[in-house]
Amino acid sequence: MPLIAKVGRRRFKVRLLIGAITSILWIGVALHLFPVWWMFTTSLKPAREIFEFPPSLWPKSPSFICYKLIFELSAGTWAGGNIRVLDYPIYVYIKNSIIMAGGIMCLQIPFTALMGYALSKLYSSRWSRIVFLFCIGTLMIPGEVSLIPSYLILRHFPFPTKHIPVIPFTNILFPHYNFLDSYWAVILPGMYSAFNVLLFKGFFDGIPTELVNAARLDGASELGIIRRIIIPVSKPVFAVVTYFSFSSAWNQFMWPLIVIRNNKLMPLSVILYKFQFALTQAPPTGKTPEEQRLMAAGVGYNGLMALSFIESIPVFIMFLIFREQLMTGIKLRGFK
């Protein structure tokens, strides 16, 4: 349904209102795209041009040398003092981000979809309300509060304690496993998302229960109902959840920084932070051949913007893939 009815659009006041609304929307689009444009153009500028005043919207001498150097830099680059930016080639960190984001998506989407289906179609109204409130209640807890318990339970799984308890009447420790410094330390806590459960349950509530009960009478199992009925009509919500799951997993920074100490396993978001910190605290000294290449090319904040733009490309690609579902919203179609 359009915001303004088609009837009477030729009137001057209506056309003026439409023009004002359109102008405001285009201004909002420009304000959202300007940081991306500034990030991209800064990555193409030489170092001397970045600090010129007034700043230019397009580089006078554009160059892709920063992107070339980022993928050509080898291990041990830019070791100013005790700060090391790259211990491994940059593609190693991109691979780590892909593995972590892909692992979280593969576990989170099925888990939250099944939970949403159970809350919508399996539990009685009383138990469904209780379990739903318990699940959604986790949204009210700040993420910082769960950092220490989550860290402890991954360090001494399944015991969220500082020290591992012993088996009663013995000196033997309970069996435990340390997930820290591994991909699982980032993937396992990302299995659950209360927001995605809310999206799935809200969408599944719109599917007629009579259709599900008819399938049960025909002898279909719950997994068969999900595979043959629920999933085909739930593509919009799966697309939205996939985009949200990927973007949050790809951009997460705090948790990987806490649970991963091995530089070979760090995602690109953490390396971006290290690059920025090293840039402000210990710029290249020119002692190593790699640092001499950076200084000769004038790589500084332009390199930081190039690395930031590279990190934002996968999220933008995912938006293009699911743009139709994100624009139209979560709507149920096909039932009358």
N, C-alpha and C positions, 0 to 999 in steps of 0.2 A: 504494500500500500504506500503510495507516494506521500511525502510530507505535506505537499500542497496539492490540492485537487486540480485535475486538468481543466475543469470548468472554470472559466473566468481568468485564465492565465494571460490573455491578451490585454487585460486592464493594466493601466500604468502603475498603480500601487502594487499590484501583484507582481508585475515584472520587476519593479524596484526592489521588492522584498526578496525575490528569487536572486537578483543580482547581488544584494547585500549578503545573503546566506552563502552564495557561491564564492564571493570574495573572501569571506571569513574562513571558509573551508580551505581555499587555496593558500591563504596566509598560514593556516595551521600546517598544511602539507609542506610549505617552504621552510617553516621553522623546524620541522622534524627532519627534513632532508639536508638542511644547511650544515649541521655537524658532520654528516657523512661526506658531503662535498668538500668541506674544509679539511677533513682528515685525508681524503684522497689527494687533493691538490697540494697539501703540505708534504705528502710523501714524495711528490714529484719535484719539489723545490730544492735548490742547493741550500746549504746551511746558511750562507750569508743572506739569502733572500728571505728566510723565515722571519728574521728579526727586523726587517725593513719596516719603516712607517711612512705613509699608511700602507697597511698590508694589501696585497693584491689577491683577487679572487681566482686568478689563474697564474701559474708560474711563468716568468719571462723566459726561462731556459729549462723547460721540462726535461726530466731524465728519469729513466727506470733503473738507475744504477743501484738504488737502495734495495729494490726487489731482487735484483740479480745477486747482490752481495749477501742478502739474508739466506738465500738457498745455497750459496757457495761457501759460506763460512764454515770452517771446520771446528773440531773440538778444541776447547781451551781458549776460545776467543775472548778478548777483553777481560783480562784478569787484573783489575786495578786494586792494589792492596790485597785484601782478603775476599774480594768480590769477583765471582766468576759468572759470566752471563751464560755461556754455552759450554757445557761439558760434552755435548753430543751434537751432531748436525741437526738442523732445524726440523727436518722431516721426521725425526724420531719423536719430537714433541707433538707434531701434528698427528702422527700415528697414535700416540697415547690418548689424545683428546678424542679421536674417532673411536678407539676401543672403549673408553669409559662411557662416552655418550651412547654408543650402540648397545653396550651391555645394560645400561640403565633403561633404555627404551625397551629392550627385549624382555626385561623382567617387570618393569613398572606397568606397561600397557596391559599385558594379560592379567596381572595380579589385580590392578585397580578395576579392570573391566569385569572380572569375575566377582569381585567384592560388590561392585555396583549392581550387578545382576542379582546377587544373593539378597541384597537389601531391598531390591525392588520387587522380585518375583518369588523368592523362596521363603523368607521369614514371614511370620504373622505380623500383623500391623503393630502389635505391642512390642515384640522383640526387635522388629525392624527399626522402630523409633528409638529404642534404647541403644542398639548397636550403632545406628546412624549418628546419634548425638555423641557417642563416645568417639567415633571416627572424626567427626567434624570438630569436636572439642580440641583436637590436636592443632587446629589452625590458630587457636587462641594462645598457644604456648610459643613464645619467641624462640627462634632457632638457636640463639646463643645459649639458652638454658639447657638444651640437649647436647651441646658440644662435648662436655666432659663425660656424661654417662655413655654417649655413643663411642667416644674414644676408648673408654675403659672396657666396654663390652667387645670391641673389636680387638683390643689388646689381649684380653683373657677370655675369649669367647668360650662358653656362654655366660661368664660371670662378670657383671658390671662393677667390679670391686678393684681396689688398688692392689690387693694381694690375692693370690689364688688360694681358696680354702682347701683344707686337707680332708681326706676321707676320715670320718669319725673313728676313733680308737686306733688310728694309724698315723704315720708321718708321710703318707703318700698323697701327693697333690691330685685333685680331681683332673680328669682329662680336659685339656683345653687346647685352643689353637690361636695363634697370633696372625691376624689378617693385615696388620700394619705393613706399610711398604709393599703393597701389592695393588693390583687393579681392583680386587674385591673390596678393599677398604673404602673405595669410592662408589663402587657399583651396588653393594648390598644395602647401605643406608638409603639409596635412591629407589629402592623397590616400591616404597609406599609414598603416595601423594594424596593427602586428604582432598585437595582441590580437584584432582582428577576423579576421585571417587564421587564427589559432588556432581561433576559434569556427567559421568556415566549414569548415576542413579536418576538424575533429573531427566535425562533422555529416555532411559528405559521405562520410567513411569508413564511416558506418553505412548508406549506400545500397548495396545489392548491386551489385557490379561486373558480375555476370552480366546485370543489366538494361541497363546501359550498353553492354556488348558486344553484346547482342542488337539494340539500336538501331543500332549501327554496322554490323552485318551486314545490316540492312534498308536501309542507305544513308543514314542520318541523319548530318548533319555535327555537329561538336562544339557549335557554337552552337545547332543544332536540338535536340540532346540537353539542353542547359542550359535551353532555353526550354520544351520539352515535358515533360521528365522531372524535372530537378533543381529548377527553381523551384517547380512546383506542390507538391512534397512538402517543400520547405524554407521554407515560410512562417514557422514559429516562429523559426528562426535569423535570417531576414531581419528579422523584427520586433524581435528583441533587438538586433541590430546597428544597426538604424535608431535605436532609442532611445538606445543608447550613443553613437552617432555624433553625434546631435543634441545631447544633453546636454553632451558634451565640447566640441563646437564652439560652442554657445551660451554656455557659461560660461568659455571661455578668456579669459585676461587678459594674461598676460606677453607672449606673442608679438605680439598686436595693439599693445600699448603700445610695443614695440621697433620694429616695422617701419612703423608709421603715424604720421606727423607732422601730416597734414592733419586738422584737427578735424572737417571735414565727413564724413570716412570712418571715424571712430572708432565702435566698437560700444558698446552700452549698458553693458557690463561696465566699460570704461575710464571712461566718464562717471560711473558710480557711484563709482569710486575718486576721481575728481576732485572730486565732490560731497562725499565724506567728508573729503578733504584740505582743501578750502576751508572746510568747516564747522568744523574744529578749528584751522586756521591763520588764517583771515581771515573771520570771520562778517560778515553784512551790515552795512553802515555806514549805510544809509538815504539815501544820496546820490542814487540813481537811483529813478525811479518803481517799477521792478520790485522793487528791494530794500525800498522802503517797503511794498509789498504783502506781501513775505515777513515783514517785522518785524511788521506789523499783524496778520497771520494767525498769528504765533507759530511759523513754520516753522523747524525745526532738525533734531533727530534724528528727529522724527516724519516729516519729509519724506524723510530718508534711508531710513527703514524703508518708507515708501510706494514709493519708487523700487526698493528691494530686492524688495518683494513683487511689483511689476509685472514685474521681470526673472524671477522664479521661476515666474510663471504658465505660460509656454509649456512648460517642463519638466514641470510638473504635468499639463498637458493631454496631452503625449506619453505620460506614464505611464498616464493613464486609457485612452488609445487601445490601448496594448500591454500592459495589465495582465495579461491572461489568459496571454499567452505568457511574460511575466516571472515570473508566479507558478508556472506549471507547469514552467518550465525548458525546456531544449532536449531534446526527445524526438522520436524518429522514429516515425511512426505510418503505418498503411496497408499495411505489408509483413508477411507471415506466413512 
